[in-house]
């Protein structure tokens, strides 16, 4: 199945606005298991993990996306931005 990026962004925002990051993390973990090839779902999970103060796991997921040649360049760019903005880490393209 195809997962729309705009839907994932809206879902992340909804979980944040409701203070339900724990439920968001659980949901995106299930989605990652269901769609293991979807780097967009992994990006959403990394965002929820960051919100839940699970910074090491979030950072590792983002770094893994940068080294995975199957991840779309746009998603790698988003992972780079996340590493820089969330963890103040410089990452070269």
C-alpha positions as CSV (number, residue, x, y, z in Angstrom):
1,X,0.0,0.0,0.0
2,X,1.0,3.6,-0.6
3,X,1.4,5.9,2.3
4,X,0.9,9.6,1.6
5,X,3.5,12.0,3.1
6,X,0.8,14.6,3.8
7,X,-1.2,12.1,5.8
8,X,1.8,11.2,7.9
9,X,2.5,14.8,8.7
10,X,-1.1,15.4,9.7
11,X,-1.0,12.3,11.9
12,X,2.2,13.4,13.6
13,X,0.7,16.9,14.2
14,X,-2.5,15.4,15.6
15,X,-0.7,13.2,18.1
16,X,1.4,16.2,19.2
17,X,-1.6,18.6,19.6
18,X,-3.4,16.0,21.7
19,X,-0.3,15.3,23.8
20,X,-0.5,11.6,22.6
21,X,3.1,11.1,21.5
22,X,3.1,7.7,23.3
23,X,0.1,6.5,21.1
24,X,1.8,8.1,18.1
25,X,5.0,6.1,18.8
26,X,3.0,2.9,19.2
27,X,1.1,3.5,16.0
28,X,4.2,4.3,13.9
29,X,6.0,1.3,15.3
30,X,3.1,-0.9,14.1
31,X,3.2,0.9,10.7
32,X,7.0,0.4,10.5
33,X,6.5,-3.4,11.1
34,X,3.7,-3.4,8.4
35,X,5.6,-1.3,5.9
36,X,9.3,-2.0,6.7
37,X,10.5,-0.5,3.4
38,X,8.7,2.9,4.0
39,X,11.3,5.4,4.9
40,X,8.4,8.0,5.3
41,X,6.9,5.9,8.1
42,X,10.4,5.6,9.8
43,X,10.7,9.4,9.5
44,X,7.4,9.8,11.3
45,X,8.5,7.3,14.0
46,X,11.8,9.1,14.5
47,X,9.8,12.4,15.0
48,X,7.6,10.7,17.7
49,X,10.7,9.2,19.4
50,X,12.3,12.6,19.5
51,X,9.2,14.1,21.1
52,X,9.2,11.3,23.7
53,X,12.8,12.1,24.6
54,X,14.1,8.9,23.1
55,X,16.7,10.9,21.3
56,X,19.3,8.1,20.8
57,X,16.9,5.9,19.0
58,X,15.5,8.8,16.9
59,X,19.0,9.9,15.9
60,X,20.0,6.3,15.0
61,X,17.0,6.0,12.7
62,X,17.7,9.2,11.0
63,X,21.4,8.3,10.5
64,X,20.4,4.9,9.1
65,X,18.3,6.6,6.5
66,X,21.2,8.7,5.3
67,X,23.4,5.6,4.7
68,X,20.6,3.5,3.0
69,X,20.8,4.0,-0.7
70,X,17.1,2.8,-1.1
71,X,15.8,5.9,0.8
72,X,14.6,8.6,-1.6
73,X,16.8,11.7,-1.7
74,X,13.9,13.9,-0.5
75,X,13.5,11.7,2.6
76,X,17.2,11.7,3.2
77,X,17.0,15.5,3.0
78,X,14.3,15.5,5.7
79,X,16.4,13.2,7.8
80,X,19.3,15.6,7.5
81,X,17.1,18.5,8.5
82,X,15.9,16.5,11.5
83,X,19.4,15.7,12.6
84,X,20.4,19.3,12.4
85,X,17.3,20.9,13.9
86,X,16.5,18.3,16.6
87,X,20.0,17.3,17.5
88,X,22.2,20.3,16.2
89,X,24.2,17.8,14.2
90,X,25.8,18.9,10.9
91,X,25.3,16.3,8.2
92,X,26.7,16.7,4.7
93,X,24.8,15.6,1.6
